[in-house]
Amino acid sequence: MPSCPVTWSKGSESLRFVGPPPISERKFVKPDNKSVWIDNALANRRDSKISRREKKAVAALKLPDDKRTLIVGINSQIGASLAERLARENLPFFGTTRNSDNVSDRVIYFDLLDSDVSLPLQDFDCVIVCSAVTSIAECEYQIEKSKRVNVTKTIQLIDRCLANGCFVIYPSSNAVFDGTAPFNLPGDQPNPKSMYGFFKLVVEEHITKNADGNAAVVRFTKIITHQSPFLQSWRENAKMGSEIAAFQDKFFSPIPIEDAVTTLYMIMKKRRAGVFQLGGAEEISYFDYASQVFADDPTALSLLKAVKQPEPKSFFNHYNSLATRLPE
């Protein structure tokens, strides 16, 4: 990727990267100051029926039993789905959460903003950093808070991971580009319009300059799950017989969460460093996508209405697709 120096704008002060703190012992502290220790037990393993084709694919990508993965932000959209995949295949992994109620024998309390809590990274072979402020609007309107999570603390964590010999996987976004053209290649010049995109690019460049071949950046376009808020809203309106408004002038390039998880799993196996991309096969308007979603529901189709964005925000991209480039 061509070098693209990043500077902060919109009145934000220059960012100063702070070096990683000392590595802690294999102990960490919950908010109630009770120590939680990691052990080798992987409770609650579950078996599930999978197709013969999927079993064959899984066998080809099977990770060694002594390789343990840490998912930072296991309650996130990507983190939770990746955890399901690893659990289904009985592969050793742990996750982190900043909600102490979710702590278990496999889920560790960890908050990026809590400097008193650290992780036993020497116990892990691979770390996937899924914890982040993902709202583009929140990053735009709460710049300093979002920057601290998405840049400063994320880079500190990545540096600790690298210092402990972990292979790092960092999910990024098509938002590192300005959206003036569809299907950007990995080597195209980044030019983010949003602070969210700036934050992603800063971390990408830090990894490229400092990971020494021990990290992968994976850019995704819009990841779709059954629980995606806009889909839930459409389905709820259809159920109530209400109008289903969908933008005809807002475009995205959807990818199923299963494809995103398979991509991360493949990179975990191959340990290929670099900048990779996974995008949808098409750039489509929300209206046209809604027409596909309700293609078999004539009643819902009759409720569908094409609308225009009232005042498109300057920090939202027009095009949101990527040319897919993955390890061979």
Buried (B, 14 or more C-beta within 10 A) or exposed (E): BEEEEBEBEEEEEEBEEEEBEEBBEEEBBBEEEEEBEBEEEBEEEEEEEEEEEEEEBBEEEEBEEEBBBBBBBBBBBBBBBBBBBBBBBEBBBBBBBBEEEBBEBBBBBBBBEBEEBBBBBBBBBBBBBBBBBBEBEBBBEBBEEBBBBBBBBBBBBBBBBBEBEBBBBBBBBBBBBBBEEBBBEBEBEBBBBBBBBBBBBBBBBBBBEBBEEBBBBBBBBBBBBEEBEBBEEBBEBBEEEEEBBBBBEBBBBBBBBEBBBBBBBBBBBEBBBBBBBBBBEBBBBBBBBBBEBBEEEEEBBEBBEBBEEEEEEEBBBBBBBBBBBBBE
